[in-house]
């Protein structure tokens, strides 16, 4: 999972306005989607410039860097690795200068036919400076002989399989692309000149430049983002989702243009985006995610009631479901775990050691609240089980009498190949343990998961709008058998090549 953002400033924004600053601001709202690296690429209409580094957005894209990144078009990316190691070379946006075009790309998702695509790259693995599927895609697009970037996309994308929501920058345009299933979200926003002024450091803009009549579509700015929350932070209005199989072309001084690279009709948005990954203040499929999660908690209370004294969320992501659970059950809602807000999300930490440290660093129980109480503890997922086990132990040490765990999602039986780093089935506790065995492992008094039917009732949308593959194994896009544990596929290939 990653965060992507793209912006084309309104024409006449002037040299004071910086697309890089707007893109960085938008990216801040997407920090939860990736914390390993951040970067921004800009174009002044003639040349592309790029800055990226390992680390959080605030430390990479700070005031010292941004002023040198001039231009009215920009894309930005924050990374959580699903292909390749966490090294500088693998940070995004990628950049490539081909015979026909210069390109920078930010990618959210994971390709499933990387080896096949590598076989199509002239010069092979040795030409790639990084070991990500995005680097490979960038090279294929830069090599494509079609004169125009959009034509190159239409030529190349039918050969590309898997999950990709892309923001692409060439000299003159920002282009948004979503794969034919729309696994990862991507939204289009409109940036009225007034809101740009509100986010600009220079509030002394010339009167009249921002007049309402100048705000028709060919005078507006345009934004692409992984989530609507990033539109909010830059003052852009939500226009619509980029459709699965669609290319949206943004150019200064023109209304957005839509081109299809795959037929319309398929929909398989990752349901986990709605359950857990995306921010609760974002909207997907026309639903506010806080409300969706609260309703999941209501369904959970109906499916798995518990006789306890308090309903308690695992902060922060379990809070909306816990609120819904408390409302339906009539059991009081109380905060009993305090989260240190300055540590990363444990699931996103790439190694087991980091994950373990993350859990103990980030949660502390409120002894006065939990002592002597029977607790219903609501969380949104159990992946490996180690985090939940530690939380139950923390609460028991703090004096909880009973701990009943309720999960506002079904058990995760299958790995994800579309951009979430659960690529090894044996890492998923539900794939090797029954619910009773998981209860025993985490040390809870009882354990209940929301059913797929319960998720759909909360969403009030049909099953075929979503990917549920990690819950039911029905992968919308076929996954080659040998892709399991292929996160480092391009690194293994480089090693083989270097050994001759
Ligand atoms: Fe989302 Fe699971 Fe599908 Fe992956 S397999 S896209 S995590 S629902």
Boltz pocket constraint, residues with backbone or C-beta under 6 A from the ligand:
constraints:
  - pocket:
      binder: B
      contacts: [[A, 183], [A, 268], [A, 269], [A, 270], [A, 271], [A, 272], [A, 273], [A, 414], [A, 415], [A, 416], [A, 417], [A, 418], [A, 419], [A, 420], [A, 467], [A, 468], [A, 469], [A, 470], [A, 471]]
      max_distance: 6.0
